Amino acid sequence: MMGRDLILSICHVLGDICAARNMGIIVNLCLLCKRYPKKQPMLFDCILEAYECTDLTVCFVLLSYLMTEPDYNAWKSNHKLPNFSYHASVLIQSLLEWGSQQVLETLSSSFAKSEPRFVSALAHKTQGQLLYHCATKLKDARSLDTVLPYIAHKKVATELQINAVQQFFFDNPFERVEEFCGIGVVVDKDEIESVVKSVIDAQRDKIIQERYAYPIGQLISEVKGKPRIKWADGKLVKLTVDAQLEALLGPKTELDSAKKPKKQATATASDQDSRGASVEPENANGFSFSESEEKADMFKGLKLHRVGENHTTDGYLISDEIIKRLEEHKVKVDGVVHTRFPPEPNGILHIGHAKAININFGYAKAHGGRCNLRWLGYEPYRVTHSSDFFDTLFEYAVRLIKKGLAYVCHQKFDDIDFKAKEVSLSPWRDRPIVESLQLFNDMRAGLFDEGEATLRAKYVMEDGKLDPVLYRIKFCEHHRSKDRWCIYPTYDFTHPLCDSIENITHSLCTKEFQSHRSMYYWLCDAVGIYCPVQWEYGRLNMNYSVTGTIPDVHTSSFCDARAIHTQLLMTFVHRLGVTMAQVTIDPEMLEFCVRSDLNKNARRVMAVTSPLKVIIQNFESVTSTEVWIPDFPEFPEKGSRTLLLTKELFIDASDFLEKADKNFKRLTLSQSVGLKYADLVMAVSKVEYGAGGVLSHLVCTVTPRSEENKPKGYIQWVSAEYSLECTLRLYSRLFQHKNPEDKSEVPGGFLSDINPDSLTELNGRVDRRVKGAEVYDRFQFERVGYFSVDPDSTDDRLVFNRTVTLKEDSSKTL
């Protein structure tokens, strides 16, 4: 147990004494230490001074630091620390000398006996929350230098003020930071009450007339628009407004609480930017929303921003210029949602992309909007490629260099340890702007070899990665732009800027991109263009699978081969819904959806996987050789077909045992069995063996089924004369463990976890009525499974892939 996990465990042990609200202090200090190692002395000085720490709180601070700096003695010699009591010194020394479990036990027993006076000296909850905000949101060192002392001395009291500090440093000199960010502005309850009263008094008559139907949000916005009040605690403002309204109007009556009738929905574009699904006769893509009202339920409760209100989301930068860009953007998109499926996805399309496509196209469809690109049955608003914008992206890169926000670097990335505690800055980071501009043009002109130069941003990402690469040299022909370019933008650079160029309103992506969101916003603002909002949702992870850039059983091409069509995938994804949490599902969920679909749409056919010949000895006694078989037993109205019974049949070899226990209900030497749909009961007369004692065929007799002659079970069969030889491919799980990429579960890596029995090929026989079937046609082979026609089929021999078994069983096909 190391790092953050150990800290959280320590916090848990101390929970009864310290109260949960103080645990965050330790974790947040650790986060700051890891992100800004050079700021540790200043950080501790501020915290210790402002909180007037006792021995116990000093010990907490040091415990958090030691999680990131094991060499305590070296650190202590370089920094001035308060004198410790014997109690604190013992605990610190224990942490250095013992393992984590002993530390936890010691903390548990020692602090449980601490006097209550220690608890009262702990840091206040507000400071802890603000530290966490700094640790997770602030990326600029100047912002941290400025805001930490203000937090320590309680001059910054809200996250709004911290965000304002970060925004300030994009455009302003340091001297104006306090004025711009409201530093030192502390708004007390009396001041809030006074401003709220003045705002309510100005609207008094209208509020009395409309009572609680009056829009409270409008009141709060007006209050927050007043000087100084913008820095007040929003929760306190809301409580004050509520209290003064109740004092004016009295408690709510039943009439006030009654639901107002909803207005009839109309088809105007201005109604399309709501958070919930609106009812529209037809949207911008030309499809009727009523075709998929059920799909709209998928997005109920998903509270994303309204079109043009990007600035209301967490972490979005705000300035007069940004608001102006948002207004221009809303006009360009006609006020409707505009999403996109990420252009030119890397690797092989798999079932995870099916979820991404369903969410991006589906969210736009549910809100009468538009979505770019094409796949999975949706018609796009337009088809775009990143390469369409290579010229514009190059211009944006030049703009960053001119602003001093990007530089050309010659470091070899193989020599950089990005996992090191403190990655050193590139020696070329501060090279002159003119020099970087010239070198970047040299990169474009092909004057450098691959790997000799890159363009990097002067930015620290949320995961701590320093100065991400924006452009690389690659001497290869692009499939669209051919050989026009030899430098190509990275995904981190392309993603936000292409979204902006296309005027995307909601950039929907999976959770692994959450740590890239701040850079997404920073790039758009640094370039000076409209910035969309990035929203993350939980990706589709599936057990027994590697849903990434390598082929596995859940790639789109493999789904095609097994006739798992696009509509079925869409239904499956819709049933999963949209969640922000990372979840992993079992393949059985997909199998269930597949079976539900195939049960209604796959025609029944007789087939045997391991043919065993049967000769009916008394065939002349059979009165009728025509057997009627329903195509869909549960839906007789869909029709039936005739199968001819002949003297020579084939049954499945697994349906015969010479000797069997009482649980075996099929054919044995002493037990008869029913022939499905034929109304006949078959019994063994003789067993014939070939060379080497191998079973050759059975000689049987048949009798009509009757009340006195009821078999225990029924088996499928095919006529020897009217059946075809075929190849049956039986697929099982590709991997043997649930998490093939988990090194603790599969130490040798996922390639070592391949199931050697994941594919079995059998030579079977099938009713000849399938002859002439088209590729991907689907059938249910009675008692065997669901199959589809593989493209490898020929006129002489059909090849069938098993899509899924008839019921969930131990073979686990997907």
Buried (B, 14 or more C-beta within 10 A) or exposed (E): BEEBEBBBBBBEBBEEBBEEBBBBBBBBBBBBBBBBEEBBEBBBBBBBEBBEBBBBBBBBBBBBBBBBBEEBEEBEEEEEEEEBBEBBEBBBEBBEEEEBEEBBEBBBEBBEEBEEEBBEBBBBBBBBBBBBBBBBBBBBBBBBEBBBBBBBEBBBBBBBBBBBBBBBBEEEEEEEBBEBBBBBBBBEEEBBBEBBBEBBEEBEEEBEEEBBEBEBEEBBEBBBEBEEBBBBBBEBBBBBBBEBBEEBBEEEEEEEEEEEEEEEEEBEBEBBBBBEBBBBEEBBBEBEBEEBEEBBEBBEEBEBBBBBBBBEBEBBBBBEEBEEBBEEBBEEBBBBBBBBBBBEBEEBBBBBBBBBBBBBBBBBBBBBBBBBBBBBEBEBBEEBBBBBBBEBBBEBBBBBBEEEBBBBBBBEEEEEEEEEEEBEEBEBBEBEBEEBBEBBEEBBEEEBEEBEBBBBBBBBBBEBBBBBBBBBBEEEEBEEBEEEBBBBBBEBBBBBBBBBBBBBBBBBBBBEBBBBBBBBBBBBBBBEBBBBBBBBBBBBBBBBBBBBEEBBBBBBEBBBBBBBBBEBBBBBBBEBBBEEEEEBBEBEBBBBBBBEBBBEBBBBBBBBBBBBBBBBBEBEEBEEBEBEBBBBBEEEEEEBBEBEBBBEBBBBBEBBBEEBEEEBBBBBBEBBBBBBBBEBBBBBBEBEEEEEEEBEBBBBBBBEBEEEEEBEBBBBBBBBEEBBEBBBBBBBBBBBBBBBBEEEEBEEEBEEBEBEEBEEEBEBBBBBBBEEBEBBBBBBBBBBBBBBBBEEBEEEEBBBBBBBBBEBEEBBBB
